[in-house]
Amino acid sequence: MQRRLFLRRGAAASAVALGLPAFAQNERKVVLGQSAPLTGPAAQLGLQFQRGARLCFDRINAKGGVNGATIELKTLDDGYEPERCKSNTEQLIKDGAFALFGYIGTPTSLAALPLANAAKLPFVAPFTGAQALRDPFNRLVFHVRASYFDETARIVNQLVATGTRKIAVFHQNDSYGQAGLEGVTRALKAHNLEPVAIGTVERNSIDVTAAVAKLMAGAPEAIVQISAYTSCAACIRAARKAGYVGQFYNVSFVGTQALAGELGNDARGVVVSQVMPYPFAPVSALATEFLQAISSSQFDIEANYSSIEGYVAAKVFAEGLKRAGRDSSRDGLITGMEAMRDVDLGGFFVDFSPKKHMGSSFVELTVLTQDGKVRR
């Protein structure tokens, strides 16, 4: 029998006596489980996403929660390592998390998904665009962001439209990097092209010497990067030192501000595709709300693409929970999420249905400036 989301008054003591998971003991509280990198080379992605999500949940809780219930996000650090993520997920499930939320990265999300499937837990807003999490369709999984196929197609089409045809790929040697490489290769094939060179780097490593040598041998006009911000920055610096004067393109998972921070003055001209609205100025109703939330928060939260993605993911989850109404089960949440048809969150639209769990295909390209700013 599926565990109910809310417990009635006085049920906490009974739960202890019955040995029920700790997360389920507090009255009218929804506890979400998240595994994310809070330390290591990808830490800024996890930290900023988590802070953005908590910012949103705090605002919702301060107004009475959703259908009278508060939302709590419990995050465990996985260092962007699949085995740690798997262990974290086992713990979160054991402790009774109602749903899994905001997992960061492809290899980690793929490690957690079989556990979510087995426990029949909704898996909401993973911070990845990998097709392996989208195809085949999974009733438990809801994507808020566009896919890597969407992002790489936008990048390649932009390059080809401007006359660039010699395109190389620098990618992480794991499922994330392979997903991005597949996206670039697929997009190039549509133009009767293929990568002129491919260089790889190991996850959580900045040893890019061999990769840069392979890339330079192909004499590319542009390099599309599918890796974490530390290794991408290392690749850019090494390539520039080797005399490369072409363009660098990155997909959103790189972490725009994290990459800019790593590069310093070397950030000038680096392009990053984005799947979230511009977070640095009140140019949309959503961005205005987000910036106002930051200004009124007592916590250290930076306005950037990673934190606004966490904020948006939290809004989407809360809206799905609201639409579940009195059906406080996990199935109720899924039905509520599927009822979100073309929902306007303030200039950013999300569209789900019973047969479509990819909420957005929005992609735009941005350029980093020498002083670390982001230009649309």
C-alpha positions in Angstrom: 0.0 0.0 0.0 1.5 3.3 -1.1 2.8 5.6 1.7 0.6 8.7 2.1 2.3 12.1 1.9 0.7 13.5 5.0 0.3 12.0 8.4 -2.6 13.0 10.7 -2.2 14.6 14.1 -0.6 12.5 16.7 0.8 10.1 14.2 4.5 10.9 14.8 4.6 8.8 18.0 2.9 5.9 16.3 5.3 6.1 13.4 8.2 5.7 15.8 6.6 2.8 17.5 6.0 1.2 14.1 9.5 1.8 12.9 8.4 4.0 10.0 11.0 6.1 8.2 12.0 9.3 10.0 11.1 11.6 7.1 7.4 10.6 7.3 7.0 11.3 11.0 6.5 15.1 10.9 2.9 16.1 10.4 2.0 17.7 7.1 5.5 17.9 5.7 6.7 16.8 2.3 10.4 15.7 2.4 12.3 15.6 -0.9 15.5 13.7 -1.3 18.4 15.1 -3.3 21.9 13.8 -4.0 24.2 16.5 -5.4 27.8 17.5 -5.5 28.3 19.9 -2.5 32.1 19.3 -2.6 34.6 18.6 -5.4 35.1 20.0 -8.9 31.4 20.2 -9.7 30.4 21.6 -6.3 29.1 25.0 -7.5 26.5 23.3 -9.6 25.0 21.4 -6.7 25.3 24.2 -4.2 23.7 26.9 -6.4 20.9 24.6 -7.5 20.2 23.6 -4.0 20.2 27.2 -2.7 17.9 28.3 -5.5 15.4 25.5 -4.7 15.5 26.1 -1.0 15.0 29.8 -1.6 11.7 29.0 -3.4 10.6 26.4 -0.9 11.3 28.8 2.0 9.0 31.4 0.3 6.3 28.9 -0.2 6.5 27.6 3.3 6.4 31.1 4.7 3.0 31.5 3.0 1.6 28.3 4.5 3.1 25.7 2.2 1.2 23.8 -0.4 -2.3 22.5 0.5 -1.3 23.2 4.1 1.9 21.2 3.9 5.5 22.5 4.1 8.2 21.2 1.8 11.7 20.2 3.1 14.7 19.4 0.9 17.2 17.0 2.3 20.5 17.0 0.4 23.3 14.5 0.6 26.7 15.2 -1.0 27.8 12.8 -3.7 30.9 14.7 -5.1 29.5 14.0 -8.6 30.4 10.4 -8.2 27.8 7.7 -9.3 28.6 5.2 -6.5 28.2 7.8 -3.8 25.0 9.0 -5.4 23.7 5.4 -5.5 24.5 5.0 -1.8 22.9 8.4 -1.0 19.7 7.4 -2.9 19.5 4.1 -1.0 19.7 6.1 2.2 17.1 8.7 1.1 14.7 5.9 0.1 15.3 4.1 3.4 14.6 7.2 5.3 11.3 7.7 3.5 11.7 10.5 1.1 8.4 11.2 -0.8 10.2 11.9 -4.1 13.7 12.4 -5.5 14.4 16.0 -6.7 17.1 18.0 -8.4 19.7 15.3 -8.9 22.8 16.9 -10.5 24.4 15.3 -13.6 23.9 12.5 -16.0 26.1 9.7 -14.5 24.7 10.3 -11.0 21.1 10.5 -12.2 21.5 7.3 -14.2 22.9 5.6 -11.1 19.9 6.7 -9.0 17.1 6.0 -11.5 16.8 2.2 -11.1 16.4 2.7 -7.4 13.7 5.3 -7.9 12.0 2.9 -10.4 12.1 0.0 -7.9 10.7 2.2 -5.1 8.2 3.9 -7.4 9.4 7.3 -6.4 8.8 10.3 -8.6 12.1 11.6 -10.0 11.6 15.3 -10.6 13.8 17.9 -12.3 17.2 16.2 -12.7 19.8 18.7 -13.7 20.8 16.9 -16.9 19.7 17.0 -20.6 20.7 13.4 -21.3 18.5 11.4 -23.7 19.0 8.2 -21.7 16.8 9.8 -18.9 14.1 10.8 -21.5 13.9 7.8 -23.8 12.2 5.5 -23.2 9.4 7.4 -21.6 9.3 6.9 -17.8 6.1 7.8 -15.9 8.1 8.7 -12.8 10.5 11.1 -14.4 9.7 14.8 -15.1 12.2 17.1 -16.9 12.0 20.8 -16.4 14.9 21.7 -18.7 15.6 21.2 -22.4 17.6 18.2 -23.6 21.2 18.1 -24.7 19.9 17.3 -28.2 18.1 20.6 -28.0 21.2 22.5 -26.8 23.7 20.9 -29.2 21.3 21.4 -32.2 21.1 25.1 -31.3 24.9 25.4 -31.1 25.6 23.5 -34.3 22.9 25.3 -36.3 24.3 28.7 -35.1 27.9 27.7 -36.1 26.9 26.4 -39.5 24.7 29.4 -40.2 27.8 31.6 -39.7 29.9 29.6 -42.0 31.7 27.4 -39.4 32.1 23.9 -40.6 35.2 22.5 -38.9 33.8 21.6 -35.5 35.5 19.5 -32.8 34.2 18.1 -29.5 35.8 18.1 -26.1 33.9 15.8 -23.7 33.9 14.1 -20.4 34.5 10.4 -20.6 31.2 9.2 -19.1 27.5 9.1 -19.8 27.2 12.9 -19.7 30.0 13.4 -22.2 28.7 10.7 -24.4 25.2 12.2 -24.4 26.7 15.6 -25.5 28.9 14.0 -28.1 25.9 12.1 -29.5 24.0 15.4 -29.7 26.7 17.2 -31.5 27.3 14.3 -33.9 23.6 14.1 -34.6 23.3 17.8 -35.3 26.3 17.8 -37.5 25.0 14.9 -39.5 22.0 16.9 -40.4 24.4 19.2 -42.2 26.4 16.4 -43.8 29.3 17.1 -41.3 31.1 15.2 -38.6 33.5 16.2 -35.8 37.0 17.0 -37.1 38.5 15.9 -33.8 37.4 14.5 -30.5 39.2 14.9 -27.1 38.2 13.4 -23.8 38.9 14.0 -20.1 38.0 11.9 -17.1 35.3 13.0 -14.8 36.6 15.1 -11.9 39.9 15.5 -13.6 41.7 18.5 -15.2 44.3 16.5 -17.1 43.5 17.8 -20.6 47.0 17.5 -22.2 46.2 14.6 -24.5 42.7 15.9 -25.3 44.0 19.3 -26.4 46.7 17.7 -28.6 44.0 15.7 -30.4 41.8 18.7 -30.8 44.6 20.9 -32.2 45.5 18.2 -34.7 42.1 18.6 -36.3 42.5 22.3 -36.8 39.0 23.1 -35.7 37.3 26.5 -36.2 35.1 25.8 -33.1 35.2 23.4 -30.2 32.0 22.3 -28.4 32.7 21.3 -24.8 30.7 18.8 -22.9 32.3 18.6 -19.4 32.4 20.2 -16.0 33.5 23.8 -15.6 37.0 23.0 -14.1 38.0 20.7 -17.0 36.4 23.0 -19.6 38.4 25.9 -18.2 41.6 23.9 -18.2 41.0 22.9 -21.9 40.4 26.5 -22.9 43.5 27.7 -21.2 45.7 24.9 -22.7 44.3 25.4 -26.2 44.9 29.2 -26.1 48.4 28.5 -24.9 48.9 26.2 -27.9 47.9 29.1 -30.2 44.2 28.2 -30.8 42.2 31.3 -31.8 38.8 29.7 -32.6 35.5 29.6 -30.7 34.5 27.6 -27.6 30.9 26.6 -27.0 29.5 24.9 -23.9 26.2 23.4 -22.9 24.3 24.7 -19.9 25.5 22.0 -17.5 28.9 23.5 -17.4 27.6 26.2 -14.9 28.0 29.6 -16.5 29.2 31.6 -13.5 31.3 28.7 -12.3 33.1 28.6 -15.7 33.5 32.4 -15.8 35.0 32.3 -12.3 37.5 29.6 -13.3 38.5 31.4 -16.4 38.8 35.0 -15.2 40.0 37.2 -18.1 40.1 34.2 -20.4 36.3 34.0 -20.3 35.9 36.6 -23.1 34.0 35.3 -26.1 33.2 31.8 -24.6 29.6 30.8 -25.6 27.3 28.9 -23.3 23.8 27.6 -24.3 21.1 28.3 -21.6 17.9 26.4 -20.8 16.7 28.8 -18.1 15.6 32.5 -18.3 18.2 35.3 -17.9 18.7 35.6 -14.1 20.8 38.7 -13.7 18.2 41.5 -14.3 14.4 41.8 -13.9 13.8 41.2 -17.7 10.9 38.8 -17.0 8.3 38.3 -14.3 10.1 35.1 -13.2 13.5 36.8 -13.0 12.0 39.7 -11.1 10.5 37.3 -8.5 13.7 35.4 -8.3 15.8 38.5 -7.7 13.4 39.9 -5.1 13.5 36.6 -3.3 17.3 36.8 -3.1 17.3 40.3 -1.9 14.9 39.5 1.0 16.7 36.2 1.9 19.2 36.0 4.8 21.1 33.3 3.1 24.1 33.5 0.8 22.5 33.0 -2.7 24.1 34.1 -5.9 21.9 35.0 -8.9 23.0 32.7 -11.7 21.7 30.1 -14.1 22.2 27.2 -11.7 20.4 28.9 -8.8 17.5 30.0 -11.0 17.2 26.5 -12.3 16.8 25.2 -8.7 14.2 28.0 -8.1 12.3 27.0 -11.2 12.4 23.3 -10.4 11.0 24.0 -7.0 8.2 26.1 -8.4 7.3 23.3 -10.8 7.3 20.7 -8.1 5.1 22.9 -5.8 2.7 23.6 -8.7 2.4 19.9 -9.4 1.8 19.2 -5.7 -0.9 21.9 -5.5 -2.7 20.4 -8.5 -2.7 17.0 -6.8 -5.2 18.6 -4.3 -6.5 16.1 -1.8 -4.8 13.2 -3.4 -1.7 13.2 -1.3 -0.1 10.1 -2.8 2.8 9.9 -5.2 0.4 8.9 -7.9 -1.5 12.1 -7.0 1.7 14.2 -7.5 2.3 12.5 -10.9 -1.3 13.3 -12.0 -0.9 16.9 -10.7 2.3 17.3 -12.7 0.7 15.9 -15.8 -2.0 18.5 -15.5 0.5 21.3 -16.0 -0.4 22.2 -19.6 1.5 25.2 -21.0 1.9 26.8 -17.5 3.4 30.3 -17.5 5.8 30.7 -14.6 6.5 34.3 -15.5 7.8 34.2 -19.0 9.1 30.7 -18.8 6.6 28.0 -19.9 6.3 24.4 -18.8 4.1 21.9 -20.6 3.5 18.3 -19.3 0.9 15.7 -20.1 0.3 12.0 -19.4 2.4 11.2 -22.4 4.9 14.1 -22.3 7.2 14.6 -19.3 9.7 17.0 -21.0 8.5 20.3 -19.8 10.6 22.7 -21.8 12.7 22.9 -25.0 13.8 26.5 -24.4 17.4 27.2 -25.5 19.3 30.5 -26.0 22.9 31.3 -26.5 24.9 33.6 -24.3 28.5 35.0 -24.4 30.9 35.5 -21.5 32.7 38.8 -21.2 36.2 39.4 -19.9 34.9 40.7 -16.6 32.8 37.5 -16.0 29.5 39.0 -17.1 27.0 37.2 -19.3 25.7 38.8 -22.5 22.6 37.6 -24.3 
